[in-house]
Amino acid sequence: MHHDTVADTVAGAAHGGCAEPGGMDLTDTAGSAACPRCGQPARWWRCERVEDGSVNTYSGLSCDACGECDGVLPDEGD
């Protein structure tokens, strides 16, 4: 996927025995790109979460113009 704009934020840090003993930064990345379905601007994301001792990556794309939605967001424990 080609990313037209990018915004990175540090989502937190993982420390401990399973994910990364020395610790590591987790990064959320988001931006805009052309929708693969209709070509209009769409939002894409990539985020990392520590779940059950492993680092999991989530990504996706969402377009308001045509409703295209691909990928998942992590369960934030709501």
PDB file with SEQRES, HELIX, SHEET and CRYST1 records, atoms N, CA, C and O in Angstrom:
SEQRES   1 A   78  MET HIS HIS ASP THR VAL ALA ASP THR VAL ALA GLY ALA          
SEQRES   2 A   78  ALA HIS GLY GLY CYS ALA GLU PRO GLY GLY MET ASP LEU          
SEQRES   3 A   78  THR ASP THR ALA GLY SER ALA ALA CYS PRO ARG CYS GLY          
SEQRES   4 A   78  GLN PRO ALA ARG TRP TRP ARG CYS GLU ARG VAL GLU ASP          
SEQRES   5 A   78  GLY SER VAL ASN THR TYR SER GLY LEU SER CYS ASP ALA          
SEQRES   6 A   78  CYS GLY GLU CYS ASP GLY VAL LEU PRO ASP GLU GLY ASP          
SHEET    1 AA1 5 THR A   5  GLY A  16  0                                        
SHEET    2 AA1 5 GLU A  20  ALA A  34 -1                                        
SHEET    3 AA1 5 PRO A  41  GLU A  51 -1                                        
SHEET    4 AA1 5 SER A  54  SER A  62 -1                                        
SHEET    5 AA1 5 CYS A  69  GLY A  71 -1                                        
CRYST1    1.000    1.000    1.000  90.00  90.00  90.00 P 1           1          
ATOM      1  N   MET A   1       0.852  -1.170   0.000  1.00  0.00           N  
ATOM      2  CA  MET A   1       0.000   0.000   0.000  1.00  0.00           C  
ATOM      3  C   MET A   1       0.896   1.230   0.000  1.00  0.00           C  
ATOM      4  O   MET A   1       1.829   1.307   0.799  1.00  0.00           O  
ATOM      5  N   HIS A   2       0.635   2.186  -0.874  1.00  0.00           N  
ATOM      6  CA  HIS A   2       1.385   3.434  -0.894  1.00  0.00           C  
ATOM      7  C   HIS A   2       0.761   4.391   0.111  1.00  0.00           C  
ATOM      8  O   HIS A   2      -0.455   4.582   0.124  1.00  0.00           O  
ATOM      9  N   HIS A   3       1.588   4.985   0.942  1.00  0.00           N  
ATOM     10  CA  HIS A   3       1.104   5.903   1.958  1.00  0.00           C  
ATOM     11  C   HIS A   3       1.443   7.319   1.537  1.00  0.00           C  
ATOM     12  O   HIS A   3       2.614   7.659   1.365  1.00  0.00           O  
ATOM     13  N   ASP A   4       0.415   8.151   1.369  1.00  0.00           N  
ATOM     14  CA  ASP A   4       0.626   9.533   0.957  1.00  0.00           C  
ATOM     15  C   ASP A   4       1.092  10.404   2.113  1.00  0.00           C  
ATOM     16  O   ASP A   4       1.984  11.235   1.939  1.00  0.00           O  
ATOM     17  N   THR A   5       0.508  10.228   3.279  1.00  0.00           N  
ATOM     18  CA  THR A   5       0.921  10.970   4.462  1.00  0.00           C  
ATOM     19  C   THR A   5       1.093   9.996   5.609  1.00  0.00           C  
ATOM     20  O   THR A   5       0.443   8.951   5.658  1.00  0.00           O  
ATOM     21  N   VAL A   6       1.975  10.347   6.531  1.00  0.00           N  
ATOM     22  CA  VAL A   6       2.259   9.463   7.651  1.00  0.00           C  
ATOM     23  C   VAL A   6       2.357  10.283   8.922  1.00  0.00           C  
ATOM     24  O   VAL A   6       2.919  11.379   8.918  1.00  0.00           O  
ATOM     25  N   ALA A   7       1.811   9.755  10.011  1.00  0.00           N  
ATOM     26  CA  ALA A   7       1.967  10.358  11.330  1.00  0.00           C  
ATOM     27  C   ALA A   7       2.288   9.238  12.311  1.00  0.00           C  
ATOM     28  O   ALA A   7       1.466   8.348  12.528  1.00  0.00           O  
ATOM     29  N   ASP A   8       3.474   9.276  12.902  1.00  0.00           N  
ATOM     30  CA  ASP A   8       3.879   8.268  13.874  1.00  0.00           C  
ATOM     31  C   ASP A   8       3.722   8.811  15.283  1.00  0.00           C  
ATOM     32  O   ASP A   8       4.020   9.976  15.549  1.00  0.00           O  
ATOM     33  N   THR A   9       3.257   7.971  16.169  1.00  0.00           N  
ATOM     34  CA  THR A   9       3.237   8.316  17.588  1.00  0.00           C  
ATOM     35  C   THR A   9       3.727   7.119  18.364  1.00  0.00           C  
ATOM     36  O   THR A   9       3.460   5.976  17.995  1.00  0.00           O  
ATOM     37  N   VAL A  10       4.443   7.380  19.439  1.00  0.00           N  
ATOM     38  CA  VAL A  10       4.864   6.280  20.294  1.00  0.00           C  
ATOM     39  C   VAL A  10       3.673   5.925  21.164  1.00  0.00           C  
ATOM     40  O   VAL A  10       3.176   6.758  21.922  1.00  0.00           O  
ATOM     41  N   ALA A  11       3.220   4.687  21.052  1.00  0.00           N  
ATOM     42  CA  ALA A  11       2.018   4.244  21.752  1.00  0.00           C  
ATOM     43  C   ALA A  11       2.310   3.793  23.171  1.00  0.00           C  
ATOM     44  O   ALA A  11       1.381   3.580  23.950  1.00  0.00           O  
ATOM     45  N   GLY A  12       3.547   3.645  23.516  1.00  0.00           N  
ATOM     46  CA  GLY A  12       3.914   3.175  24.839  1.00  0.00           C  
ATOM     47  C   GLY A  12       5.149   2.312  24.729  1.00  0.00           C  
ATOM     48  O   GLY A  12       5.787   2.262  23.678  1.00  0.00           O  
ATOM     49  N   ALA A  13       5.479   1.651  25.784  1.00  0.00           N  
ATOM     50  CA  ALA A  13       6.645   0.782  25.775  1.00  0.00           C  
ATOM     51  C   ALA A  13       6.280  -0.551  26.392  1.00  0.00           C  
ATOM     52  O   ALA A  13       5.472  -0.624  27.318  1.00  0.00           O  
ATOM     53  N   ALA A  14       6.885  -1.601  25.869  1.00  0.00           N  
ATOM     54  CA  ALA A  14       6.677  -2.943  26.406  1.00  0.00           C  
ATOM     55  C   ALA A  14       7.918  -3.332  27.185  1.00  0.00           C  
ATOM     56  O   ALA A  14       9.035  -3.196  26.686  1.00  0.00           O  
ATOM     57  N   HIS A  15       7.734  -3.807  28.386  1.00  0.00           N  
ATOM     58  CA  HIS A  15       8.839  -4.268  29.223  1.00  0.00           C  
ATOM     59  C   HIS A  15       8.428  -5.587  29.859  1.00  0.00           C  
ATOM     60  O   HIS A  15       7.252  -5.801  30.153  1.00  0.00           O  
ATOM     61  N   GLY A  16       9.375  -6.448  30.066  1.00  0.00           N  
ATOM     62  CA  GLY A  16       9.064  -7.674  30.779  1.00  0.00           C  
ATOM     63  C   GLY A  16       9.583  -8.901  30.082  1.00  0.00           C  
ATOM     64  O   GLY A  16      10.245  -8.815  29.048  1.00  0.00           O  
ATOM     65  N   GLY A  17       9.274 -10.055  30.661  1.00  0.00           N  
ATOM     66  CA  GLY A  17       9.862 -11.315  30.262  1.00  0.00           C  
ATOM     67  C   GLY A  17       9.538 -11.817  28.878  1.00  0.00           C  
ATOM     68  O   GLY A  17      10.432 -12.315  28.193  1.00  0.00           O  
ATOM     69  N   CYS A  18       8.299 -11.709  28.433  1.00  0.00           N  
ATOM     70  CA  CYS A  18       7.928 -12.383  27.191  1.00  0.00           C  
ATOM     71  C   CYS A  18       8.098 -11.520  25.950  1.00  0.00           C  
ATOM     72  O   CYS A  18       8.705 -11.965  24.976  1.00  0.00           O  
ATOM     73  N   ALA A  19       7.580 -10.301  25.960  1.00  0.00           N  
ATOM     74  CA  ALA A  19       7.570  -9.491  24.744  1.00  0.00           C  
ATOM     75  C   ALA A  19       8.974  -9.036  24.364  1.00  0.00           C  
ATOM     76  O   ALA A  19       9.394  -9.240  23.225  1.00  0.00           O  
ATOM     77  N   GLU A  20       9.689  -8.444  25.264  1.00  0.00           N  
ATOM     78  CA  GLU A  20      11.045  -7.954  24.994  1.00  0.00           C  
ATOM     79  C   GLU A  20      11.702  -7.672  26.341  1.00  0.00           C  
ATOM     80  O   GLU A  20      11.379  -6.673  26.983  1.00  0.00           O  
ATOM     81  N   PRO A  21      12.609  -8.527  26.778  1.00  0.00           N  
ATOM     82  CA  PRO A  21      13.201  -8.369  28.108  1.00  0.00           C  
ATOM     83  C   PRO A  21      13.824  -6.996  28.355  1.00  0.00           C  
ATOM     84  O   PRO A  21      13.732  -6.486  29.471  1.00  0.00           O  
ATOM     85  N   GLY A  22      14.449  -6.384  27.361  1.00  0.00           N  
ATOM     86  CA  GLY A  22      15.070  -5.074  27.540  1.00  0.00           C  
ATOM     87  C   GLY A  22      14.128  -3.915  27.314  1.00  0.00           C  
ATOM     88  O   GLY A  22      14.512  -2.765  27.527  1.00  0.00           O  
ATOM     89  N   GLY A  23      12.915  -4.181  26.892  1.00  0.00           N  
ATOM     90  CA  GLY A  23      11.938  -3.139  26.591  1.00  0.00           C  
ATOM     91  C   GLY A  23      12.015  -2.708  25.141  1.00  0.00           C  
ATOM     92  O   GLY A  23      13.065  -2.828  24.511  1.00  0.00           O  
ATOM     93  N   MET A  24      10.931  -2.214  24.615  1.00  0.00           N  
ATOM     94  CA  MET A  24      10.882  -1.700  23.248  1.00  0.00           C  
ATOM     95  C   MET A  24       9.734  -0.715  23.134  1.00  0.00           C  
ATOM     96  O   MET A  24       8.732  -0.839  23.839  1.00  0.00           O  
ATOM     97  N   ASP A  25       9.875   0.263  22.248  1.00  0.00           N  
ATOM     98  CA  ASP A  25       8.803   1.212  21.995  1.00  0.00           C  
ATOM     99  C   ASP A  25       7.778   0.584  21.067  1.00  0.00           C  
ATOM    100  O   ASP A  25       8.128  -0.120  20.120  1.00  0.00           O  
ATOM    101  N   LEU A  26       6.513   0.847  21.347  1.00  0.00           N  
ATOM    102  CA  LEU A  26       5.423   0.428  20.469  1.00  0.00           C  
ATOM    103  C   LEU A  26       4.980   1.661  19.694  1.00  0.00           C  
ATOM    104  O   LEU A  26       4.836   2.737  20.273  1.00  0.00           O  
ATOM    105  N   THR A  27       4.765   1.517  18.400  1.00  0.00           N  
ATOM    106  CA  THR A  27       4.462   2.669  17.567  1.00  0.00           C  
ATOM    107  C   THR A  27       3.107   2.523  16.887  1.00  0.00           C  
ATOM    108  O   THR A  27       2.791   1.480  16.315  1.00  0.00           O  
ATOM    109  N   ASP A  28       2.317   3.585  16.960  1.00  0.00           N  
ATOM    110  CA  ASP A  28       1.087   3.696  16.188  1.00  0.00           C  
ATOM    111  C   ASP A  28       1.391   4.584  14.986  1.00  0.00           C  
ATOM    112  O   ASP A  28       1.982   5.653  15.140  1.00  0.00           O  
ATOM    113  N   THR A  29       0.999   4.158  13.806  1.00  0.00           N  
ATOM    114  CA  THR A  29       1.234   4.910  12.584  1.00  0.00           C  
ATOM    115  C   THR A  29      -0.095   5.063  11.865  1.00  0.00           C  
ATOM    116  O   THR A  29      -0.869   4.110  11.777  1.00  0.00           O  
ATOM    117  N   ALA A  30      -0.364   6.253  11.353  1.00  0.00           N  
ATOM    118  CA  ALA A  30      -1.601   6.490  10.616  1.00  0.00           C  
ATOM    119  C   ALA A  30      -1.335   7.515   9.534  1.00  0.00           C  
ATOM    120  O   ALA A  30      -0.369   8.274   9.603  1.00  0.00           O  
ATOM    121  N   GLY A  31      -2.198   7.529   8.536  1.00  0.00           N  
ATOM    122  CA  GLY A  31      -2.042   8.502   7.468  1.00  0.00           C  
ATOM    123  C   GLY A  31      -3.178   8.404   6.481  1.00  0.00           C  
ATOM    124  O   GLY A  31      -4.232   7.841   6.776  1.00  0.00           O  
ATOM    125  N   SER A  32      -2.953   8.957   5.303  1.00  0.00           N  
ATOM    126  CA  SER A  32      -3.975   8.880   4.263  1.00  0.00           C  
ATOM    127  C   SER A  32      -3.351   8.336   2.989  1.00  0.00           C  
ATOM    128  O   SER A  32      -2.158   8.502   2.734  1.00  0.00           O  
ATOM    129  N   ALA A  33      -4.185   7.689   2.204  1.00  0.00           N  
ATOM    130  CA  ALA A  33      -3.770   7.101   0.932  1.00  0.00           C  
ATOM    131  C   ALA A  33      -5.014   6.990   0.053  1.00  0.00           C  
ATOM    132  O   ALA A  33      -6.142   7.070   0.541  1.00  0.00           O  
ATOM    133  N   ALA A  34      -4.799   6.808  -1.218  1.00  0.00           N  
ATOM    134  CA  ALA A  34      -5.930   6.613  -2.127  1.00  0.00           C  
ATOM    135  C   ALA A  34      -6.596   5.276  -1.835  1.00  0.00           C  
ATOM    136  O   ALA A  34      -5.917   4.263  -1.669  1.00  0.00           O  
ATOM    137  N   CYS A  35      -7.908   5.274  -1.774  1.00  0.00           N  
ATOM    138  CA  CYS A  35      -8.670   4.043  -1.566  1.00  0.00           C  
ATOM    139  C   CYS A  35      -8.467   3.118  -2.765  1.00  0.00           C  
ATOM    140  O   CYS A  35      -8.570   3.566  -3.907  1.00  0.00           O  
ATOM    141  N   PRO A  36      -8.182   1.842  -2.530  1.00  0.00           N  
ATOM    142  CA  PRO A  36      -7.993   0.916  -3.643  1.00  0.00           C  
ATOM    143  C   PRO A  36      -9.287   0.637  -4.420  1.00  0.00           C  
ATOM    144  O   PRO A  36      -9.247   0.160  -5.554  1.00  0.00           O  
ATOM    145  N   ARG A  37     -10.420   0.935  -3.805  1.00  0.00           N  
ATOM    146  CA  ARG A  37     -11.712   0.666  -4.439  1.00  0.00           C  
ATOM    147  C   ARG A  37     -12.211   1.830  -5.289  1.00  0.00           C  
ATOM    148  O   ARG A  37     -12.644   1.635  -6.425  1.00  0.00           O  
ATOM    149  N   CYS A  38     -12.149   3.067  -4.724  1.00  0.00           N  
ATOM    150  CA  CYS A  38     -12.732   4.212  -5.440  1.00  0.00           C  
ATOM    151  C   CYS A  38     -11.718   5.311  -5.764  1.00  0.00           C  
ATOM    152  O   CYS A  38     -12.026   6.217  -6.537  1.00  0.00           O  
ATOM    153  N   GLY A  39     -10.527   5.247  -5.193  1.00  0.00           N  
ATOM    154  CA  GLY A  39      -9.501   6.234  -5.476  1.00  0.00           C  
ATOM    155  C   GLY A  39      -9.566   7.499  -4.640  1.00  0.00           C  
ATOM    156  O   GLY A  39      -8.672   8.342  -4.727  1.00  0.00           O  
ATOM    157  N   GLN A  40     -10.610   7.648  -3.831  1.00  0.00           N  
ATOM    158  CA  GLN A  40     -10.736   8.824  -2.972  1.00  0.00           C  
ATOM    159  C   GLN A  40      -9.791   8.695  -1.763  1.00  0.00           C  
ATOM    160  O   GLN A  40      -9.308   7.602  -1.467  1.00  0.00           O  
ATOM    161  N   PRO A  41      -9.529   9.815  -1.067  1.00  0.00           N  
ATOM    162  CA  PRO A  41      -8.674   9.740   0.129  1.00  0.00           C  
ATOM    163  C   PRO A  41      -9.283   8.824   1.197  1.00  0.00           C  
ATOM    164  O   PRO A  41     -10.477   8.895   1.487  1.00  0.00           O  
ATOM    165  N   ALA A  42      -8.454   7.981   1.761  1.00  0.00           N  
ATOM    166  CA  ALA A  42      -8.887   7.048   2.811  1.00  0.00           C  
ATOM    167  C   ALA A  42      -7.881   7.112   3.953  1.00  0.00           C  
ATOM    168  O   ALA A  42      -6.740   7.532   3.761  1.00  0.00           O  
ATOM    169  N   ARG A  43      -8.309   6.695   5.143  1.00  0.00           N  
ATOM    170  CA  ARG A  43      -7.438   6.644   6.311  1.00  0.00           C  
ATOM    171  C   ARG A  43      -6.880   5.240   6.455  1.00  0.00           C  
ATOM    172  O   ARG A  43      -7.615   4.262   6.318  1.00  0.00           O  
ATOM    173  N   TRP A  44      -5.572   5.130   6.735  1.00  0.00           N  
ATOM    174  CA  TRP A  44      -4.978   3.827   7.031  1.00  0.00           C  
ATOM    175  C   TRP A  44      -4.314   3.911   8.398  1.00  0.00           C  
ATOM    176  O   TRP A  44      -3.991   4.999   8.873  1.00  0.00           O  
ATOM    177  N   TRP A  45      -4.112   2.767   9.022  1.00  0.00           N  
ATOM    178  CA  TRP A  45      -3.475   2.723  10.330  1.00  0.00           C  
ATOM    179  C   TRP A  45      -2.659   1.461  10.490  1.00  0.00           C  
ATOM    180  O   TRP A  45      -2.888   0.459   9.812  1.00  0.00           O  
ATOM    181  N   ARG A  46      -1.699   1.526  11.404  1.00  0.00           N  
ATOM    182  CA  ARG A  46      -0.911   0.377  11.838  1.00  0.00           C  
ATOM    183  C   ARG A  46      -0.584   0.636  13.301  1.00  0.00           C  
ATOM    184  O   ARG A  46      -0.055   1.696  13.638  1.00  0.00           O  
ATOM    185  N   CYS A  47      -0.887  -0.306  14.163  1.00  0.00           N  
ATOM    186  CA  CYS A  47      -0.595  -0.128  15.576  1.00  0.00           C  
ATOM    187  C   CYS A  47      -0.096  -1.439  16.176  1.00  0.00           C  
ATOM    188  O   CYS A  47      -0.397  -2.527  15.685  1.00  0.00           O  
ATOM    189  N   GLU A  48       0.666  -1.303  17.239  1.00  0.00           N  
ATOM    190  CA  GLU A  48       1.242  -2.451  17.931  1.00  0.00           C  
ATOM    191  C   GLU A  48       0.700  -2.487  19.355  1.00  0.00           C  
ATOM    192  O   GLU A  48       0.582  -1.449  20.007  1.00  0.00           O  
ATOM    193  N   ARG A  49       0.373  -3.679  19.832  1.00  0.00           N  
ATOM    194  CA  ARG A  49      -0.112  -3.881  21.193  1.00  0.00           C  
ATOM    195  C   ARG A  49       0.532  -5.130  21.773  1.00  0.00           C  
ATOM    196  O   ARG A  49       0.774  -6.102  21.057  1.00  0.00           O  
ATOM    197  N   VAL A  50       0.809  -5.102  23.074  1.00  0.00           N  
ATOM    198  CA  VAL A  50       1.300  -6.300  23.761  1.00  0.00           C  
ATOM    199  C   VAL A  50       0.084  -7.013  24.324  1.00  0.00           C  
ATOM    200  O   VAL A  50      -0.678  -6.447  25.107  1.00  0.00           O  
ATOM    201  N   GLU A  51      -0.087  -8.258  23.915  1.00  0.00           N  
ATOM    202  CA  GLU A  51      -1.226  -9.066  24.348  1.00  0.00           C  
ATOM    203  C   GLU A  51      -0.729 -10.464  24.675  1.00  0.00           C  
ATOM    204  O   GLU A  51      -0.140 -11.134  23.827  1.00  0.00           O  
ATOM    205  N   ASP A  52      -0.963 -10.895  25.883  1.00  0.00           N  
ATOM    206  CA  ASP A  52      -0.575 -12.243  26.311  1.00  0.00           C  
ATOM    207  C   ASP A  52       0.898 -12.537  26.051  1.00  0.00           C  
ATOM    208  O   ASP A  52       1.253 -13.644  25.646  1.00  0.00           O  
ATOM    209  N   GLY A  53       1.758 -11.536  26.287  1.00  0.00           N  
ATOM    210  CA  GLY A  53       3.195 -11.757  26.193  1.00  0.00           C  
ATOM    211  C   GLY A  53       3.808 -11.647  24.814  1.00  0.00           C  
ATOM    212  O   GLY A  53       4.996 -11.921  24.647  1.00  0.00           O  
ATOM    213  N   SER A  54       3.025 -11.253  23.820  1.00  0.00           N  
ATOM    214  CA  SER A  54       3.598 -11.081  22.480  1.00  0.00           C  
ATOM    215  C   SER A  54       3.191  -9.728  21.919  1.00  0.00           C  
ATOM    216  O   SER A  54       2.172  -9.168  22.323  1.00  0.00           O  
ATOM    217  N   VAL A  55       3.981  -9.199  20.989  1.00  0.00           N  
ATOM    218  CA  VAL A  55       3.647  -7.948  20.326  1.00  0.00           C  
ATOM    219  C   VAL A  55       2.841  -8.282  19.074  1.00  0.00           C  
ATOM    220  O   VAL A  55       3.323  -8.979  18.182  1.00  0.00           O  
ATOM    221  N   ASN A  56       1.611  -7.779  19.018  1.00  0.00           N  
ATOM    222  CA  ASN A  56       0.729  -8.008  17.876  1.00  0.00           C  
ATOM    223  C   ASN A  56       0.584  -6.712  17.087  1.00  0.00           C  
ATOM    224  O   ASN A  56       0.490  -5.632  17.669  1.00  0.00           O  
ATOM    225  N   THR A  57       0.565  -6.823  15.771  1.00  0.00           N  
ATOM    226  CA  THR A  57       0.423  -5.680  14.888  1.00  0.00           C  
ATOM    227  C   THR A  57      -0.948  -5.716  14.229  1.00  0.00           C  
ATOM    228  O   THR A  57      -1.373  -6.749  13.713  1.00  0.00           O  
ATOM    229  N   TYR A  58      -1.633  -4.580  14.251  1.00  0.00           N  
ATOM    230  CA  TYR A  58      -2.937  -4.429  13.611  1.00  0.00           C  
ATOM    231  C   TYR A  58      -2.808  -3.363  12.538  1.00  0.00           C  
ATOM    232  O   TYR A  58      -2.088  -2.381  12.722  1.00  0.00           O  
ATOM    233  N   SER A  59      -3.497  -3.544  11.421  1.00  0.00           N  
ATOM    234  CA  SER A  59      -3.466  -2.531  10.372  1.00  0.00           C  
ATOM    235  C   SER A  59      -4.760  -2.571   9.583  1.00  0.00           C  
ATOM    236  O   SER A  59      -5.500  -3.554   9.625  1.00  0.00           O  
ATOM    237  N   GLY A  60      -5.022  -1.495   8.866  1.00  0.00           N  
ATOM    238  CA  GLY A  60      -6.218  -1.465   8.053  1.00  0.00           C  
ATOM    239  C   GLY A  60      -6.378  -0.160   7.316  1.00  0.00           C  
ATOM    240  O   GLY A  60      -5.532   0.730   7.405  1.00  0.00           O  
ATOM    241  N   LEU A  61      -7.473  -0.055   6.587  1.00  0.00           N  
ATOM    242  CA  LEU A  61      -7.798   1.114   5.790  1.00  0.00           C  
ATOM    243  C   LEU A  61      -9.302   1.324   5.843  1.00  0.00           C  
ATOM    244  O   LEU A  61     -10.070   0.361   5.830  1.00  0.00           O  
ATOM    245  N   SER A  62      -9.724   2.586   5.903  1.00  0.00           N  
ATOM    246  CA  SER A  62     -11.145   2.915   5.954  1.00  0.00           C  
ATOM    247  C   SER A  62     -11.413   4.111   5.049  1.00  0.00           C  
ATOM    248  O   SER A  62     -10.720   5.125   5.132  1.00  0.00           O  
ATOM    249  N   CYS A  63     -12.420   3.991   4.184  1.00  0.00           N  
ATOM    250  CA  CYS A  63     -12.782   5.060   3.246  1.00  0.00           C  
ATOM    251  C   CYS A  63     -14.210   5.522   3.515  1.00  0.00           C  
ATOM    252  O   CYS A  63     -15.148   4.727   3.448  1.00  0.00           O  
ATOM    253  N   ASP A  64     -14.371   6.812   3.820  1.00  0.00           N  
ATOM    254  CA  ASP A  64     -15.715   7.359   4.047  1.00  0.00           C  
ATOM    255  C   ASP A  64     -16.498   7.498   2.742  1.00  0.00           C  
ATOM    256  O   ASP A  64     -17.727   7.430   2.751  1.00  0.00           O  
ATOM    257  N   ALA A  65     -15.800   7.692   1.622  1.00  0.00           N  
ATOM    258  CA  ALA A  65     -16.473   7.930   0.347  1.00  0.00           C  
ATOM    259  C   ALA A  65     -17.267   6.711  -0.143  1.00  0.00           C  
ATOM    260  O   ALA A  65     -18.413   6.850  -0.570  1.00  0.00           O  
ATOM    261  N   CYS A  66     -16.660   5.517  -0.081  1.00  0.00           N  
ATOM    262  CA  CYS A  66     -17.334   4.336  -0.633  1.00  0.00           C  
ATOM    263  C   CYS A  66     -17.631   3.261   0.419  1.00  0.00           C  
ATOM    264  O   CYS A  66     -18.308   2.276   0.124  1.00  0.00           O  
ATOM    265  N   GLY A  67     -17.128   3.448   1.644  1.00  0.00           N  
ATOM    266  CA  GLY A  67     -17.404   2.475   2.696  1.00  0.00           C  
ATOM    267  C   GLY A  67     -16.409   1.335   2.780  1.00  0.00           C  
ATOM    268  O   GLY A  67     -16.564   0.442   3.613  1.00  0.00           O  
ATOM    269  N   GLU A  68     -15.380   1.348   1.924  1.00  0.00           N  
ATOM    270  CA  GLU A  68     -14.344   0.304   1.985  1.00  0.00           C  
ATOM    271  C   GLU A  68     -13.735   0.293   3.381  1.00  0.00           C  
ATOM    272  O   GLU A  68     -13.379   1.340   3.922  1.00  0.00           O  
ATOM    273  N   CYS A  69     -13.619  -0.890   3.953  1.00  0.00           N  
ATOM    274  CA  CYS A  69     -13.003  -1.037   5.263  1.00  0.00           C  
ATOM    275  C   CYS A  69     -12.297  -2.378   5.284  1.00  0.00           C  
ATOM    276  O   CYS A  69     -12.916  -3.423   5.085  1.00  0.00           O  
ATOM    277  N   ASP A  70     -11.008  -2.339   5.526  1.00  0.00           N  
ATOM    278  CA  ASP A  70     -10.201  -3.541   5.542  1.00  0.00           C  
ATOM    279  C   ASP A  70      -9.298  -3.484   6.756  1.00  0.00           C  
ATOM    280  O   ASP A  70      -8.658  -2.460   6.999  1.00  0.00           O  
ATOM    281  N   GLY A  71      -9.231  -4.555   7.521  1.00  0.00           N  
ATOM    282  CA  GLY A  71      -8.380  -4.602   8.697  1.00  0.00           C  
ATOM    283  C   GLY A  71      -9.191  -4.494   9.966  1.00  0.00           C  
ATOM    284  O   GLY A  71     -10.417  -4.377   9.942  1.00  0.00           O  
ATOM    285  N   VAL A  72      -8.473  -4.536  11.083  1.00  0.00           N  
ATOM    286  CA  VAL A  72      -9.130  -4.486  12.388  1.00  0.00           C  
ATOM    287  C   VAL A  72      -8.360  -3.561  13.313  1.00  0.00           C  
ATOM    288  O   VAL A  72      -7.155  -3.359  13.156  1.00  0.00           O  
ATOM    289  N   LEU A  73      -9.068  -3.009  14.270  1.00  0.00           N  
ATOM    290  CA  LEU A  73      -8.440  -2.285  15.360  1.00  0.00           C  
ATOM    291  C   LEU A  73      -8.372  -3.212  16.561  1.00  0.00           C  
ATOM    292  O   LEU A  73      -9.245  -4.063  16.731  1.00  0.00           O  
ATOM    293  N   PRO A  74      -7.356  -3.064  17.392  1.00  0.00           N  
ATOM    294  CA  PRO A  74      -7.244  -3.945  18.562  1.00  0.00           C  
ATOM    295  C   PRO A  74      -8.358  -3.654  19.555  1.00  0.00           C  
ATOM    296  O   PRO A  74      -8.885  -2.542  19.609  1.00  0.00           O  
ATOM    297  N   ASP A  75      -8.706  -4.654  20.330  1.00  0.00           N  
ATOM    298  CA  ASP A  75      -9.675  -4.507  21.415  1.00  0.00           C  
ATOM    299  C   ASP A  75      -9.005  -3.669  22.494  1.00  0.00           C  
ATOM    300  O   ASP A  75      -7.984  -4.076  23.047  1.00  0.00           O  
ATOM    301  N   GLU A  76      -9.563  -2.509  22.796  1.00  0.00           N  
ATOM    302  CA  GLU A  76      -8.976  -1.619  23.790  1.00  0.00           C  
ATOM    303  C   GLU A  76      -9.482  -1.916  25.193  1.00  0.00           C  
ATOM    304  O   GLU A  76      -9.256  -1.132  26.115  1.00  0.00           O  
ATOM    305  N   GLY A  77     -10.161  -3.037  25.360  1.00  0.00           N  
ATOM    306  CA  GLY A  77     -10.619  -3.430  26.691  1.00  0.00           C  
ATOM    307  C   GLY A  77     -11.853  -2.687  27.170  1.00  0.00           C  
ATOM    308  O   GLY A  77     -12.042  -2.519  28.375  1.00  0.00           O  
ATOM    309  N   ASP A  78     -12.696  -2.240  26.248  1.00  0.00           N  
ATOM    310  CA  ASP A  78     -13.908  -1.493  26.617  1.00  0.00           C  
ATOM    311  C   ASP A  78     -14.910  -2.380  27.306  1.00  0.00           C  
ATOM    312  O   ASP A  78     -15.986  -1.918  27.685  1.00  0.00           O  
TER     313      ASP A  78                                                      
END                                                                             
